[in-house]
Amino acid sequence: MTDTITPAAPTTAPPRVPSVHVRALITWSAIFPLVTLGLAALTPLMEQWPLVLRSLVLTAIVVPLAVYLVVPAFMRAWMRLSARR
């Protein structure tokens, strides 16, 4: 006969996942300022470039910043704020 170990019940509730609407708002609130700042900073350097190349460079900068830095920071802030309720 083998002894089985029953895992202990978690002491805290898992964090509440934000709704798809909240995630969309958080993502938009991260992307919009990044695109706006990126356009303001890069337009003088890329005025003569084709639109597709300008879009490629802008998204190559904005998407990693949003995915790895800004959206996770906004999500953490939302989690902290929603935990206070």
Secondary structure by P-SEA (a helix, b strand, c coil): cbbbbccccccccccccccaaaaaaaaaaaaaaaaaaaaaacccccccccaaaaaaaaaacaaaaaaccaaaaaaaaaaaaaaac
